[in-house]
Amino acid sequence: MPKISDRPPGSVWGYLIALGSNQRHQRHGSPPQVLAAALAALAQEGLTVEAVSHFITSAPVGPSRRRYANGAARIATPLAPPALLALLQTIETRFGRVRRGQRWGTRTLDLDIVLWSGGAWRTKTLTIPHPRFRTRAFVLTPAVKVAPQWRDPMGTCTIRHLHARLTQPRAVRRCVASRLRVGP
């Protein structure tokens, strides 16, 4: 794992962020409108939004019955992973998200760090890459539009390859370790 203190001043990290919403917001509107407003909030906080996917609709995971609007964004920021997580959670709270301990319930806004250009990161509160992103089409389908060549730091597959393995009905060849490159 790169040492954050070794980075030159002014340098930035690249991140892949997954966005989700399945609850209407009183001010921003429908779930796709919530995602658009969340992207604007990211930019207002000083994050550079480099690429944004189209929003898709997906079935809920877990007890929620409402369908989700999902998307992905590639961002750049000098913030280290813990600081970015804190900022994303602050934005979620501003959008009305309440953390009650129940997983996969209805939520106005969900912002997850999926990957970052620094490779793997693990603390009690944050694991990068996101532990379940490889098995979730609602993450990989938008992600392949904004970061198809990013590699999973825990293996050799690109986002494009992971997406193909998950969504194509025919067998997709295993990932080949040609040049292991993490990030953009």
N, CA, C and O of each residue as an XYZ file, in Angstrom:
736
protein
N       0.845     -1.180      0.000
C       0.000      0.000      0.000
C       0.888      1.241      0.000
O       1.830      1.322      0.788
N       0.602      2.212     -0.875
C       1.405      3.439     -0.887
C       1.258      4.201      0.426
O       0.194      4.194      1.046
N       2.310      4.838      0.829
C       2.225      5.682      2.016
C       1.693      7.037      1.595
O       2.236      7.684      0.700
N       0.640      7.450      2.243
C       0.020      8.725      1.899
C       1.002      9.869      2.140
O       0.996     10.860      1.409
N       1.839      9.734      3.154
C       2.800     10.809      3.459
C       3.892     10.935      2.400
O       4.578     11.956      2.341
N       4.062      9.908      1.561
C       5.083      9.950      0.514
C       4.629     10.715     -0.729
O       5.437     10.963     -1.624
N       3.365     11.091     -0.798
C       2.846     11.776     -1.979
C       3.338     13.219     -2.008
O       3.367     13.883     -0.972
N       3.726     13.711     -3.182
C       4.125     15.119     -3.282
C       2.945     16.040     -2.977
O       1.801     15.689     -3.268
N       3.202     17.202     -2.402
C       2.119     18.148     -2.130
C       1.375     18.490     -3.425
O       1.987     18.689     -4.475
N       0.069     18.554     -3.331
C      -0.743     18.903     -4.492
C      -1.108     17.726     -5.375
O      -1.871     17.897     -6.325
N      -0.587     16.531     -5.096
C      -0.922     15.372     -5.918
C      -2.330     14.881     -5.561
O      -2.854     15.162     -4.483
N      -2.908     14.159     -6.480
C      -4.281     13.706     -6.272
C      -4.377     12.192     -6.431
O      -3.546     11.561     -7.085
N      -5.399     11.636     -5.823
C      -5.744     10.232     -5.948
C      -6.945     10.121     -6.871
O      -7.786     11.020     -6.907
N      -7.031      9.047     -7.604
C      -8.208      8.747     -8.392
C      -9.073      7.758     -7.639
O      -8.561      6.850     -6.984
N     -10.374      7.929     -7.729
C     -11.324      7.043     -7.050
C     -12.454      6.673     -8.003
O     -12.833      7.454     -8.875
N     -12.981      5.474     -7.819
C     -14.212      5.056     -8.472
C     -15.277      4.999     -7.389
O     -15.155      4.251     -6.419
N     -16.325      5.802     -7.566
C     -17.399      5.910     -6.585
C     -18.675      5.326     -7.174
O     -19.053      5.662     -8.297
N     -19.339      4.454     -6.421
C     -20.648      3.929     -6.809
C     -21.711      4.773     -6.128
O     -21.596      5.103     -4.948
N     -22.758      5.123     -6.891
C     -23.857      5.931     -6.371
C     -25.146      5.123     -6.446
O     -25.374      4.397     -7.413
N     -25.984      5.251     -5.425
C     -27.262      4.559     -5.443
C     -28.314      5.338     -4.674
O     -28.006      6.060     -3.726
N     -29.570      5.180     -5.100
C     -30.707      5.790     -4.415
C     -31.964      5.015     -4.765
O     -32.152      4.615     -5.914
N     -32.824      4.803     -3.777
C     -34.120      4.198     -4.071
C     -35.241      4.862     -3.279
O     -36.289      4.265     -3.029
N     -35.000      6.094     -2.896
C     -36.012      6.824     -2.139
C     -36.070      8.263     -2.646
O     -35.042      8.916     -2.827
N     -37.258      8.729     -2.865
C     -37.466     10.101     -3.315
C     -36.993     11.080     -2.245
O     -37.140     10.822     -1.050
N     -36.432     12.188     -2.673
C     -35.982     13.242     -1.763
C     -36.920     14.428     -1.920
O     -37.291     14.782     -3.039
N     -37.300     15.035     -0.825
C     -38.283     16.128     -0.875
C     -37.822     17.315     -1.713
O     -38.652     17.991     -2.321
N     -36.535     17.579     -1.758
C     -36.044     18.716     -2.536
C     -35.503     18.324     -3.909
O     -35.723     19.032     -4.892
N     -34.799     17.203     -3.976
C     -34.136     16.825     -5.221
C     -35.005     15.977     -6.149
O     -34.767     15.949     -7.356
N     -35.998     15.291     -5.610
C     -36.920     14.538     -6.453
C     -36.665     13.043     -6.476
O     -36.325     12.442     -5.457
N     -36.833     12.448     -7.655
C     -36.748     11.000     -7.838
C     -35.311     10.504     -7.627
O     -34.378     11.307     -7.630
N     -35.124      9.187     -7.444
C     -33.764      8.669     -7.254
C     -32.751      9.098     -8.322
O     -31.634      9.464     -7.954
N     -33.074      9.075     -9.627
C     -32.069      9.577    -10.577
C     -31.730     11.061    -10.355
O     -30.585     11.473    -10.538
N     -32.718     11.848     -9.967
C     -32.464     13.258     -9.675
C     -31.612     13.417     -8.417
O     -30.811     14.346     -8.321
N     -31.785     12.512     -7.457
C     -30.951     12.514     -6.247
C     -29.494     12.256     -6.627
O     -28.590     12.919     -6.118
N     -29.265     11.294     -7.520
C     -27.890     11.001     -7.946
C     -27.263     12.193     -8.655
O     -26.094     12.505     -8.431
N     -28.027     12.854     -9.500
C     -27.512     14.045    -10.186
C     -27.158     15.137     -9.174
O     -26.129     15.799     -9.307
N     -28.003     15.320     -8.171
C     -27.732     16.323     -7.135
C     -26.513     15.924     -6.301
O     -25.740     16.785     -5.880
N     -26.342     14.637     -6.064
C     -25.176     14.168     -5.305
C     -23.882     14.439     -6.068
O     -22.875     14.816     -5.470
N     -23.906     14.250     -7.377
C     -22.727     14.566     -8.195
C     -22.395     16.048     -8.107
O     -21.225     16.422     -8.027
N     -23.413     16.887     -8.121
C     -23.189     18.323     -7.967
C     -22.608     18.624     -6.584
O     -21.741     19.487     -6.452
N     -23.077     17.922     -5.560
C     -22.555     18.123     -4.204
C     -21.082     17.709     -4.118
O     -20.293     18.358     -3.431
N     -20.716     16.641     -4.806
C     -19.307     16.231     -4.831
C     -18.434     17.339     -5.419
O     -17.380     17.669     -4.876
N     -18.884     17.900     -6.524
C     -18.135     18.984     -7.168
C     -18.083     20.220     -6.267
O     -17.052     20.889     -6.191
N     -19.188     20.523     -5.587
C     -19.207     21.681     -4.689
C     -18.250     21.512     -3.513
O     -17.787     22.499     -2.942
N     -17.958     20.280     -3.155
C     -17.020     20.001     -2.060
C     -15.565     20.034     -2.528
O     -14.655     19.784     -1.738
N     -15.344     20.339     -3.796
C     -13.984     20.471     -4.309
C     -13.417     19.223     -4.956
O     -12.250     19.205     -5.349
N     -14.224     18.180     -5.073
C     -13.764     16.975     -5.755
C     -13.875     17.201     -7.258
O     -14.827     17.829     -7.722
N     -12.922     16.700     -8.011
C     -12.971     16.807     -9.461
C     -13.702     15.587    -10.003
O     -13.212     14.464     -9.893
N     -14.866     15.807    -10.584
C     -15.641     14.720    -11.175
C     -15.157     14.587    -12.615
O     -15.461     15.429    -13.461
N     -14.398     13.518    -12.888
C     -13.771     13.332    -14.193
C     -14.676     12.639    -15.204
O     -14.612     12.939    -16.396
N     -15.511     11.722    -14.747
C     -16.399     10.982    -15.648
C     -17.592     10.479    -14.852
O     -17.471     10.136    -13.675
N     -18.746     10.439    -15.510
C     -19.987      9.983    -14.886
C     -20.686      9.034    -15.846
O     -20.772      9.304    -17.044
N     -21.179      7.934    -15.325
C     -21.927      6.976    -16.145
C     -23.370      7.435    -16.293
O     -23.819      8.353    -15.607
N     -24.084      6.782    -17.198
C     -25.531      6.922    -17.225
C     -26.074      6.218    -15.995
O     -25.407      5.352    -15.428
N     -27.268      6.578    -15.581
C     -27.874      5.913    -14.442
C     -28.672      4.717    -14.943
O     -29.311      4.775    -15.993
N     -28.625      3.642    -14.182
C     -29.381      2.439    -14.512
C     -30.359      2.159    -13.382
O     -30.247      2.730    -12.297
N     -31.303      1.290    -13.637
C     -32.256      0.859    -12.621
C     -31.959     -0.587    -12.290
O     -31.716     -1.397    -13.185
N     -31.977     -0.916    -11.003
C     -31.675     -2.289    -10.601
C     -32.609     -2.738     -9.487
O     -33.187     -1.927     -8.763
N     -32.736     -4.047     -9.373
C     -33.530     -4.639     -8.303
C     -32.799     -4.441     -6.978
O     -31.569     -4.396     -6.951
N     -33.534     -4.324     -5.895
C     -32.891     -4.144     -4.594
C     -32.221     -5.428     -4.106
O     -32.619     -6.533     -4.474
N     -31.200     -5.259     -3.275
C     -30.570     -6.363     -2.565
C     -31.105     -6.291     -1.143
O     -31.116     -5.213     -0.548
N     -31.539     -7.390     -0.594
C     -32.016     -7.390      0.779
C     -33.481     -7.055      0.901
O     -34.251     -7.286     -0.031
N     -33.890     -6.499      2.067
C     -35.310     -6.342      2.380
C     -36.045     -5.217      1.648
O     -37.275     -5.225      1.604
N     -35.337     -4.267      1.081
C     -36.010     -3.158      0.415
C     -36.807     -3.660     -0.789
O     -36.389     -4.595     -1.472
N     -37.942     -3.039     -1.041
C     -38.769     -3.444     -2.182
C     -38.686     -2.449     -3.333
O     -39.154     -2.734     -4.436
N     -38.106     -1.307     -3.088
C     -38.022     -0.277     -4.124
C     -36.805     -0.501     -5.009
O     -35.732     -0.870     -4.530
N     -36.983     -0.274     -6.295
C     -35.870     -0.397     -7.246
C     -34.901      0.763     -7.036
O     -35.287      1.845     -6.595
N     -33.654      0.516     -7.357
C     -32.594      1.508     -7.196
C     -32.250      2.183     -8.509
O     -32.357      1.585     -9.580
N     -31.835      3.437     -8.410
C     -31.116      4.117     -9.484
C     -29.654      4.000     -9.079
O     -29.294      4.317     -7.945
N     -28.808      3.544    -10.007
C     -27.381      3.366     -9.726
C     -26.547      4.056    -10.792
O     -26.963      4.187    -11.943
N     -25.374      4.491    -10.388
C     -24.428      5.098    -11.315
C     -23.023      4.968    -10.759
O     -22.810      4.417     -9.679
N     -22.072      5.483    -11.515
C     -20.673      5.481    -11.081
C     -20.021      6.781    -11.523
O     -20.387      7.369    -12.540
N     -19.058      7.207    -10.740
C     -18.291      8.409    -11.079
C     -16.817      8.137    -10.811
O     -16.458      7.469     -9.841
N     -15.979      8.662    -11.681
C     -14.537      8.647    -11.465
C     -14.170     10.039    -11.001
O     -14.441     11.021    -11.692
N     -13.551     10.130     -9.832
C     -13.222     11.438     -9.271
C     -11.738     11.514     -8.956
O     -11.048     10.497     -8.880
N     -11.262     12.735     -8.774
C      -9.880     12.984     -8.364
C      -9.905     13.951     -7.189
O     -10.671     14.915     -7.176
N      -9.065     13.682     -6.215
C      -8.999     14.519     -5.023
C      -7.692     14.253     -4.283
O      -7.157     13.147     -4.362
N      -7.171     15.241     -3.571
C      -5.996     14.987     -2.736
C      -6.350     14.265     -1.435
O      -5.453     13.895     -0.677
N      -7.642     14.059     -1.164
C      -8.068     13.416      0.076
C      -7.652     11.947      0.110
O      -7.783     11.227     -0.880
N      -7.152     11.520      1.256
C      -6.853     10.107      1.496
C      -8.167      9.361      1.716
O      -9.184      9.990      2.008
N      -8.168      8.034      1.583
C      -9.418      7.279      1.715
C     -10.247      7.575      2.968
O     -11.458      7.752      2.835
N      -9.672      7.640      4.183
C     -10.519      7.924      5.348
C     -11.193      9.306      5.285
O     -12.348      9.458      5.684
N     -10.471     10.293      4.788
C     -11.041     11.640      4.672
C     -12.139     11.674      3.618
O     -13.159     12.335      3.810
N     -11.942     10.966      2.503
C     -12.982     10.919      1.480
C     -14.213     10.192      2.008
O     -15.338     10.633      1.771
N     -14.015      9.077      2.723
C     -15.156      8.363      3.306
C     -15.955      9.283      4.218
O     -17.184      9.301      4.154
N     -15.275     10.043      5.062
C     -15.966     10.968      5.962
C     -16.767     12.000      5.172
O     -17.901     12.312      5.535
N     -16.190     12.528      4.102
C     -16.895     13.503      3.273
C     -18.115     12.870      2.608
O     -19.189     13.471      2.599
N     -17.967     11.665      2.052
C     -19.097     10.993      1.405
C     -20.225     10.732      2.406
O     -21.399     10.892      2.071
N     -19.880     10.337      3.612
C     -20.906     10.095      4.625
C     -21.583     11.385      5.063
O     -22.772     11.384      5.383
N     -20.841     12.480      5.081
C     -21.437     13.788      5.389
C     -22.447     14.169      4.310
O     -23.535     14.653      4.622
N     -22.095     13.955      3.057
C     -23.027     14.250      1.956
C     -24.259     13.363      2.062
O     -25.377     13.848      1.892
N     -24.081     12.077      2.339
C     -25.229     11.179      2.510
C     -26.163     11.684      3.609
O     -27.383     11.677      3.447
N     -25.587     12.120      4.720
C     -26.392     12.634      5.834
C     -27.151     13.890      5.429
O     -28.317     14.054      5.788
N     -26.503     14.769      4.689
C     -27.182     15.980      4.206
C     -28.365     15.641      3.307
O     -29.334     16.397      3.238
N     -28.286     14.504      2.618
C     -29.365     14.065      1.742
C     -30.416     13.245      2.496
O     -31.333     12.695      1.887
N     -30.280     13.167      3.807
C     -31.295     12.512      4.614
C     -31.034     11.061      4.954
O     -31.920     10.388      5.481
N     -29.846     10.560      4.668
C     -29.569      9.167      5.011
C     -29.408      9.030      6.516
O     -28.692      9.799      7.157
N     -30.088      8.039      7.060
C     -29.986      7.731      8.476
C     -29.433      6.317      8.586
O     -29.991      5.379      8.018
N     -28.341      6.171      9.314
C     -27.735      4.844      9.492
C     -28.330      4.202     10.738
O     -28.061      4.620     11.864
N     -29.152      3.169     10.508
C     -29.815      2.489     11.615
C     -29.246      1.110     11.883
O     -29.776      0.383     12.724
N     -28.204      0.739     11.206
C     -27.617     -0.571     11.402
C     -28.191     -1.640     10.485
O     -27.590     -2.705     10.337
N     -29.346     -1.380      9.863
C     -29.923     -2.354      8.945
C     -29.249     -2.213      7.591
O     -29.173     -1.117      7.034
N     -28.762     -3.326      7.069
C     -28.089     -3.301      5.773
C     -29.123     -3.412      4.665
O     -30.171     -4.038      4.827
N     -28.811     -2.799      3.553
C     -29.557     -2.947      2.312
C     -31.004     -2.470      2.395
O     -31.856     -2.967      1.659
N     -31.290     -1.535      3.261
C     -32.635     -0.991      3.354
C     -32.825      0.168      2.387
O     -31.934      0.505      1.608
N     -33.993      0.760      2.456
C     -34.298      1.931      1.641
C     -33.387      3.073      2.065
O     -33.161      3.297      3.254
N     -32.862      3.800      1.062
C     -32.018      4.945      1.399
C     -32.115      6.017      0.319
O     -32.275      5.736     -0.869
N     -32.012      7.229      0.777
C     -32.047      8.356     -0.144
C     -30.784      8.402     -0.985
O     -30.844      8.662     -2.187
N     -29.639      8.150     -0.359
C     -28.377      8.234     -1.080
C     -27.354      7.284     -0.482
O     -27.207      7.192      0.737
N     -26.660      6.589     -1.347
C     -25.567      5.709     -0.943
C     -24.372      6.030     -1.840
O     -24.471      5.950     -3.065
N     -23.246      6.394     -1.230
C     -22.006      6.695     -1.946
C     -20.923      5.766     -1.415
O     -20.551      5.851     -0.245
N     -20.418      4.884     -2.265
C     -19.412      3.910     -1.845
C     -18.122      4.093     -2.630
O     -18.143      4.304     -3.842
N     -17.000      4.009     -1.922
C     -15.703      3.968     -2.583
C     -15.503      2.527     -3.062
O     -15.470      1.597     -2.255
N     -15.373      2.352     -4.365
C     -15.186      1.019     -4.933
C     -13.699      0.728     -5.113
O     -13.214     -0.314     -4.670
N     -12.976      1.638     -5.757
C     -11.541      1.492     -6.014
C     -10.853      2.839     -5.836
O     -11.498      3.886     -5.878
N      -9.552      2.804     -5.639
C      -8.761      4.038     -5.659
C      -7.421      3.744     -6.298
O      -6.983      2.595     -6.338
N      -6.783      4.760     -6.786
C      -5.541      4.602     -7.540
C      -4.373      4.154     -6.672
O      -3.318      3.804     -7.202
N      -4.531      4.154     -5.370
C      -3.469      3.720     -4.465
C      -3.456      2.222     -4.211
O      -2.575      1.737     -3.502
N      -4.398      1.475     -4.764
C      -4.423      0.023     -4.577
C      -5.409     -0.403     -3.518
O      -6.557      0.042     -3.513
N      -4.964     -1.268     -2.618
C      -5.831     -1.792     -1.562
C      -5.687     -0.944     -0.299
O      -4.639     -0.347     -0.054
N      -6.752     -0.903      0.496
C      -6.782     -0.165      1.759
C      -7.692     -0.922      2.695
O      -8.776     -1.350      2.299
N      -7.268     -1.092      3.932
C      -8.135     -1.802      4.875
C      -7.949     -1.246      6.278
O      -6.847     -1.240      6.827
N      -9.063     -0.776      6.844
C      -9.127     -0.389      8.246
C     -10.427     -0.973      8.798
O     -11.148     -1.662      8.077
N     -10.729     -0.707     10.058
C     -11.980     -1.199     10.646
C     -13.203     -0.609      9.959
O     -14.255     -1.246      9.909
N     -13.075      0.590      9.436
C     -14.239      1.282      8.868
C     -14.269      1.340      7.351
O     -15.271      1.768      6.777
N     -13.199      0.921      6.685
C     -13.145      1.063      5.232
C     -12.283     -0.023      4.608
O     -11.153     -0.264      5.032
N     -12.841     -0.670      3.593
C     -12.088     -1.655      2.817
C     -12.173     -1.282      1.345
O     -13.265     -1.149      0.792
N     -11.010     -1.113      0.712
C     -10.926     -0.844     -0.725
C      -9.991     -1.898     -1.305
O      -8.885     -2.070     -0.793
N     -10.395     -2.606     -2.350
C     -11.627     -2.437     -3.097
C     -12.846     -2.863     -2.274
O     -12.746     -3.651     -1.334
N     -13.997     -2.313     -2.664
C     -15.244     -2.666     -1.993
C     -15.375     -4.187     -2.022
O     -15.216     -4.794     -3.081
N     -15.659     -4.805     -0.896
C     -15.638     -6.269     -0.815
C     -16.572     -7.008     -1.775
O     -16.269     -8.135     -2.166
N     -17.684     -6.414     -2.158
C     -18.651     -7.130     -2.986
C     -18.798     -6.574     -4.404
O     -19.708     -6.984     -5.124
N     -17.939     -5.665     -4.817
C     -18.159     -5.032     -6.118
C     -18.036     -6.009     -7.285
O     -18.680     -5.814     -8.316
N     -17.231     -7.047     -7.145
C     -17.001     -7.997     -8.250
C     -18.238     -8.811     -8.610
O     -18.323     -9.354     -9.711
N     -19.192     -8.900     -7.697
C     -20.381     -9.739     -7.909
C     -21.653     -8.918     -8.121
O     -22.752     -9.472     -8.110
N     -21.518     -7.639     -8.309
C     -22.696     -6.779     -8.413
C     -22.752     -6.064     -9.766
O     -21.979     -5.149    -10.046
N     -23.681     -6.512    -10.577
C     -23.850     -5.891    -11.899
C     -24.259     -4.431    -11.762
O     -23.894     -3.617    -12.610
N     -25.001     -4.078    -10.729
C     -25.428     -2.689    -10.560
C     -24.267     -1.762    -10.219
O     -24.412     -0.542    -10.293
N     -23.126     -2.319     -9.849
C     -21.903     -1.530     -9.664
C     -21.056     -1.590    -10.935
O     -20.599     -0.560    -11.430
N     -20.849     -2.794    -11.460
C     -19.957     -2.958    -12.606
C     -20.511     -2.389    -13.909
O     -19.741     -1.902    -14.737
N     -21.828     -2.439    -14.112
C     -22.395     -1.915    -15.364
C     -22.132     -0.415    -15.508
O     -21.667      0.007    -16.567
N     -22.408      0.412    -14.493
C     -22.020      1.825    -14.625
C     -20.498      2.024    -14.603
O     -19.973      2.874    -15.321
N     -19.795      1.242    -13.780
C     -18.343      1.418    -13.635
C     -17.598      1.178    -14.943
O     -16.607      1.851    -15.227
N     -18.069      0.225    -15.734
C     -17.373     -0.077    -16.990
C     -17.446      1.108    -17.954
O     -16.620      1.209    -18.861
N     -18.404      1.992    -17.778
C     -18.533      3.177    -18.640
C     -17.537      4.274    -18.280
O     -17.179      5.086    -19.133
N     -17.083      4.308    -17.022
C     -16.203      5.400    -16.593
C     -14.774      4.963    -16.281
O     -13.869      5.796    -16.234
N     -14.564      3.661    -16.068
C     -13.220      3.195    -15.707
C     -12.974      1.776    -16.221
O     -12.608      0.902    -15.436
N     -13.167      1.526    -17.518
C     -13.073      0.153    -18.030
C     -11.699     -0.487    -17.864
O     -11.610     -1.708    -17.741
N     -10.642      0.292    -17.858
C      -9.286     -0.261    -17.789
C      -8.708     -0.337    -16.378
O      -7.616     -0.874    -16.189
N      -9.421      0.189    -15.392
C      -8.922      0.089    -14.019
C      -8.850     -1.375    -13.634
O      -9.734     -2.160    -13.977
N      -7.803     -1.739    -12.926
C      -7.617     -3.126    -12.495
C      -7.977     -3.290    -11.022
O      -7.766     -2.402    -10.196
N      -8.518     -4.441    -10.737
C      -8.783     -4.842     -9.365
C      -7.428     -5.085     -8.691
O      -6.685     -5.954     -9.147
N      -7.080     -4.364     -7.640
C      -5.765     -4.543     -7.025
C      -5.603     -5.898     -6.329
O      -4.488     -6.272     -5.966
N      -6.684     -6.622     -6.143
C      -6.620     -7.928     -5.502
C      -6.514     -9.057     -6.529
O      -6.512    -10.231     -6.160
N      -6.428     -8.714     -7.790
C      -6.322     -9.711     -8.848
C      -5.728     -9.061    -10.077
O      -4.988     -8.084     -9.971
N      -6.047     -9.595    -11.238
C      -5.490     -9.043    -12.469
C      -6.559     -8.544    -13.424
O      -6.233     -8.060    -14.508
N      -7.816     -8.647    -13.054
C      -8.909     -8.292    -13.963
C      -9.154     -6.786    -14.019
O      -9.037     -6.081    -13.018
N      -9.494     -6.321    -15.205
C      -9.957     -4.941    -15.350
C     -11.447     -4.909    -15.028
O     -12.095     -5.951    -14.933
N     -11.975     -3.713    -14.864
C     -13.422     -3.549    -14.661
C     -14.163     -4.148    -15.850
O     -15.175     -4.827    -15.676
N     -13.665     -3.898    -17.053
C     -14.313     -4.437    -18.258
C     -14.406     -5.962    -18.190
O     -15.447     -6.542    -18.501
N     -13.324     -6.595    -17.785
C     -13.310     -8.054    -17.727
C     -14.244     -8.572    -16.621
O     -14.992     -9.525    -16.837
N     -14.200     -7.952    -15.451
C     -15.094     -8.357    -14.363
C     -16.557     -8.232    -14.788
O     -17.376     -9.102    -14.492
N     -16.874     -7.140    -15.484
C     -18.242     -6.927    -15.961
C     -18.643     -8.020    -16.948
O     -19.743     -8.567    -16.865
N     -17.749     -8.333    -17.878
C     -18.050     -9.374    -18.871
C     -18.246    -10.726    -18.200
O     -19.166    -11.465    -18.551
N     -17.400    -11.052    -17.247
C     -17.552    -12.340    -16.546
C     -18.881    -12.430    -15.821
O     -19.467    -13.508    -15.728
N     -19.357    -11.316    -15.311
C     -20.599    -11.317    -14.533
C     -21.841    -11.280    -15.409
O     -22.864    -11.859    -15.045
N     -21.776    -10.616    -16.549
C     -22.992    -10.354    -17.318
C     -23.140    -11.141    -18.612
O     -24.247    -11.234    -19.143
N     -22.070    -11.703    -19.129
C     -22.181    -12.421    -20.401
C     -22.543    -13.880    -20.160
O     -21.986    -14.523    -19.271
N     -23.478    -14.402    -20.954
C     -23.931    -15.771    -20.736
C     -22.876    -16.825    -21.068
O     -22.908    -17.919    -20.506
N     -21.957    -16.523    -21.955
C     -20.934    -17.503    -22.310
C     -19.730    -17.333    -21.385
O     -19.555    -16.297    -20.743
N     -18.933    -18.345    -21.339
C     -17.753    -18.304    -20.482
C     -16.769    -17.256    -20.990
O     -16.503    -17.174    -22.190
N     -16.244    -16.474    -20.093
C     -15.238    -15.472    -20.421
C     -13.915    -15.980    -19.867
O     -13.845    -16.442    -18.728
N     -12.866    -15.893    -20.681
C     -11.560    -16.367    -20.245
C     -11.133    -15.707    -18.947
O     -11.542    -14.592    -18.621
N     -10.307    -16.422    -18.228
C      -9.774    -15.893    -16.982
C      -8.900    -14.682    -17.272
O      -8.385    -14.529    -18.380
N      -8.738    -13.843    -16.295
C      -7.885    -12.664    -16.433
C      -6.428    -13.098    -16.574
O      -5.984    -14.059    -15.945
N      -5.715    -12.385    -17.392
C      -4.305    -12.672    -17.622
C      -3.488    -11.527    -17.048
O      -3.784    -10.359    -17.301
N      -2.487    -11.850    -16.297
C      -1.633    -10.827    -15.683
C      -0.584    -10.392    -16.691
O       0.500    -10.970    -16.765
N      -0.913     -9.380    -17.458
C       0.071     -8.857    -18.403
C       0.868     -7.754    -17.710
O       2.045     -7.931    -17.395
N       0.228     -6.639    -17.481
C       0.846     -5.555    -16.726
C      -0.133     -5.214    -15.615
O      -1.210     -4.684    -15.886
N       0.209     -5.498    -14.409
C      -0.680     -5.186    -13.303
C      -0.621     -3.697    -13.054
O       0.412     -3.163    -12.650
N      -1.722     -3.038    -13.294
C      -1.799     -1.593    -13.122
C      -3.067     -1.291    -12.350
O      -4.147     -1.764    -12.704
N      -2.937     -0.517    -11.315
C      -4.071     -0.139    -10.496
C      -4.398      1.307    -10.774
O      -3.501      2.138    -10.925
N      -5.668      1.609    -10.841
C      -6.076      2.997    -11.039
C      -6.178      3.353    -12.492
O      -6.125      2.480    -13.358
N      -6.324      4.640    -12.774
C      -6.562      5.093    -14.134
C      -5.349      4.928    -15.023
O      -5.399      5.269    -16.205
